[in-house]
């Protein structure tokens, strides 16, 4: 359980995190989304007491992180890969972390095995690839078997096998009743992994809630309709309040009506349907729409118009 | 706030709720002994530590040997004998301490700046969020290593210089209190130099900046300022760590033992150079973002 109340962080006159309040519950995977510079890493650092909030509070299981008697048991964190001295081996690094909490060497070997680092455990971290660095970060996060996991971009640099492994691991950890709070820029991955979302931009919360609710709140689903009477059907549906576009003759994309209503309308007017398919908006499209105004560093595209929210994919 | 949704495990505000889950408990307990052990492992799991410590012993021994050879040579001339009147053999055995001061100080600075420059500090403070025990443990480990490595360097220096010193009856007697005063004084001074460097490193965080400040203060300033023969500069210079240390690590005029400061005044000044940066570091450590 992570609870933030009016959490604020200012660097000089720049506000990185602007009075945000949220609760991350046990037993769920909560995805933390936001453009670069939105304040995600700063928020995560404040949870761990690495950065002091300018104002507001954040607690882990009811207490500020630093006040826990066994901090590594409360929270395991992966904050940007390679918070590690490159001159030390993976095993030595985990050994120093374990030593602070008198964690046995056997447990160090266990997390090395679990994260697939056995072959490189005695190699110096300086020579690690990004993916191996991530695995080491996850290993140190899991070291004391914490109740809460905070993972900043855990799949960054991992190969597809690694991405799938992290997804399964994170789901399993939440299923065991732990609190999992992770950030990622991979929306398809987040859609598969997270139960809840916390979306921030420019230091403020844009939206929060279960993944599907967040998507639905931003982008209505589209119903793809194919019919030999597409033109007639289109005017009927528009009369019923739908927005209809036609990507090609005989095909309609309908927003604002459910598949049931469209099917019933066609039936009532004896119009044949060849296809009726509801298409969920993707998290990626929803995210883009949500954060459009909050992107700090936007690259100019050659497309003159931004893709309208809910445009057909 | 998250809205209501089906949850795999019913959420609860009780922090102990997760403790009821069925999985083996990994024994874990954070205490100062653990932090001390972690800092010990950190220090000796880096190759650079072994290099620096090895270099300290080698340089201190070679310097003592060279100085002993040079001084005993000049003792054969009347002028030389006059210059080195009151010379104590232990001054020659410990003659390499300025090299030790440099390598130990660099080690002390790197002990903390190495963590800031690599990001390791975030792992360290995540494990020990109260932070202060980390600085205390680093200080204790560094002091212990400095004492041991200085002792080793004295033994090797003693062995290396003994053949030369025997001819002039200068081999320091182990029953002579002055021998122990000099050896103990040098050891204490090196510990102080290490603490000074650790404090500066914690305050500045950058390796390059810290090493520059430390070497300038310990070595370069006394070297440069001695050529500025203005009275107040010379007076002020005595309060720098190395000149102040000569009040208690030397006894003869030739090695600077006859300065204006008494041994205890010198010790107090050197202690201040060690303690003030460490206290400032301890205060700032908890206040700044990692």
Boltz contact constraints between the chains, C-beta under 6 A:
constraints:
  - contact:
      token1: [A, 23]
      token2: [B, 1]
      max_distance: 6.0
  - contact:
      token1: [A, 25]
      token2: [B, 11]
      max_distance: 6.0
  - contact:
      token1: [A, 26]
      token2: [B, 11]
      max_distance: 6.0
  - contact:
      token1: [A, 26]
      token2: [B, 18]
      max_distance: 6.0
  - contact:
      token1: [A, 27]
      token2: [B, 7]
      max_distance: 6.0
  - contact:
      token1: [A, 27]
      token2: [B, 8]
      max_distance: 6.0
  - contact:
      token1: [A, 27]
      token2: [B, 9]
      max_distance: 6.0
  - contact:
      token1: [A, 48]
      token2: [B, 126]
      max_distance: 6.0
  - contact:
      token1: [A, 49]
      token2: [B, 129]
      max_distance: 6.0
  - contact:
      token1: [A, 50]
      token2: [B, 122]
      max_distance: 6.0
  - contact:
      token1: [A, 50]
      token2: [B, 125]
      max_distance: 6.0
  - contact:
      token1: [A, 50]
      token2: [B, 290]
      max_distance: 6.0
  - contact:
      token1: [A, 51]
      token2: [B, 289]
      max_distance: 6.0
  - contact:
      token1: [A, 61]
      token2: [B, 15]
      max_distance: 6.0
  - contact:
      token1: [A, 62]
      token2: [B, 15]
      max_distance: 6.0
  - contact:
      token1: [A, 65]
      token2: [B, 129]
      max_distance: 6.0
  - contact:
      token1: [A, 66]
      token2: [B, 129]
      max_distance: 6.0
  - contact:
      token1: [A, 66]
      token2: [B, 130]
      max_distance: 6.0
  - contact:
      token1: [A, 70]
      token2: [B, 28]
      max_distance: 6.0
  - contact:
      token1: [A, 70]
      token2: [B, 30]
      max_distance: 6.0
  - contact:
      token1: [A, 71]
      token2: [B, 129]
      max_distance: 6.0
  - contact:
      token1: [A, 72]
      token2: [B, 127]
      max_distance: 6.0
  - contact:
      token1: [A, 73]
      token2: [B, 28]
      max_distance: 6.0
  - contact:
      token1: [A, 77]
      token2: [B, 126]
      max_distance: 6.0
  - contact:
      token1: [A, 79]
      token2: [B, 122]
      max_distance: 6.0
  - contact:
      token1: [A, 83]
      token2: [B, 119]
      max_distance: 6.0
  - contact:
      token1: [A, 83]
      token2: [B, 122]
      max_distance: 6.0
  - contact:
      token1: [A, 83]
      token2: [B, 123]
      max_distance: 6.0
  - contact:
      token1: [A, 84]
      token2: [B, 120]
      max_distance: 6.0
  - contact:
      token1: [A, 85]
      token2: [B, 118]
      max_distance: 6.0
  - contact:
      token1: [A, 85]
      token2: [B, 120]
      max_distance: 6.0
  - contact:
      token1: [A, 87]
      token2: [B, 46]
      max_distance: 6.0
  - contact:
      token1: [A, 88]
      token2: [B, 45]
      max_distance: 6.0
  - contact:
      token1: [A, 92]
      token2: [B, 45]
      max_distance: 6.0
  - contact:
      token1: [A, 95]
      token2: [B, 41]
      max_distance: 6.0
  - contact:
      token1: [A, 96]
      token2: [B, 38]
      max_distance: 6.0
  - contact:
      token1: [A, 96]
      token2: [B, 41]
      max_distance: 6.0
  - contact:
      token1: [A, 96]
      token2: [B, 42]
      max_distance: 6.0
  - contact:
      token1: [A, 97]
      token2: [B, 127]
      max_distance: 6.0
  - contact:
      token1: [A, 99]
      token2: [B, 34]
      max_distance: 6.0
  - contact:
      token1: [A, 99]
      token2: [B, 37]
      max_distance: 6.0
  - contact:
      token1: [A, 99]
      token2: [B, 38]
      max_distance: 6.0
  - contact:
      token1: [A, 99]
      token2: [B, 41]
      max_distance: 6.0
  - contact:
      token1: [A, 100]
      token2: [B, 30]
      max_distance: 6.0
  - contact:
      token1: [A, 100]
      token2: [B, 34]
      max_distance: 6.0
  - contact:
      token1: [A, 100]
      token2: [B, 35]
      max_distance: 6.0
  - contact:
      token1: [A, 100]
      token2: [B, 38]
      max_distance: 6.0
  - contact:
      token1: [A, 100]
      token2: [B, 127]
      max_distance: 6.0
  - contact:
      token1: [A, 100]
      token2: [B, 128]
      max_distance: 6.0
  - contact:
      token1: [A, 101]
      token2: [B, 28]
      max_distance: 6.0
  - contact:
      token1: [A, 101]
      token2: [B, 30]
      max_distance: 6.0
  - contact:
      token1: [A, 101]
      token2: [B, 34]
      max_distance: 6.0
  - contact:
      token1: [A, 102]
      token2: [B, 29]
      max_distance: 6.0
  - contact:
      token1: [A, 102]
      token2: [B, 34]
      max_distance: 6.0
  - contact:
      token1: [A, 103]
      token2: [B, 28]
      max_distance: 6.0
  - contact:
      token1: [A, 107]
      token2: [B, 26]
      max_distance: 6.0
  - contact:
      token1: [A, 144]
      token2: [B, 26]
      max_distance: 6.0
  - contact:
      token1: [A, 144]
      token2: [B, 28]
      max_distance: 6.0
  - contact:
      token1: [A, 145]
      token2: [B, 26]
      max_distance: 6.0
  - contact:
      token1: [A, 147]
      token2: [B, 18]
      max_distance: 6.0
  - contact:
      token1: [A, 175]
      token2: [B, 8]
      max_distance: 6.0
  - contact:
      token1: [A, 176]
      token2: [B, 21]
      max_distance: 6.0
  - contact:
      token1: [A, 177]
      token2: [B, 9]
      max_distance: 6.0
  - contact:
      token1: [A, 177]
      token2: [B, 18]
      max_distance: 6.0
  - contact:
      token1: [A, 177]
      token2: [B, 21]
      max_distance: 6.0
  - contact:
      token1: [A, 196]
      token2: [B, 2]
      max_distance: 6.0
  - contact:
      token1: [A, 208]
      token2: [B, 2]
      max_distance: 6.0
  - contact:
      token1: [A, 209]
      token2: [B, 3]
      max_distance: 6.0
  - contact:
      token1: [A, 210]
      token2: [B, 5]
      max_distance: 6.0
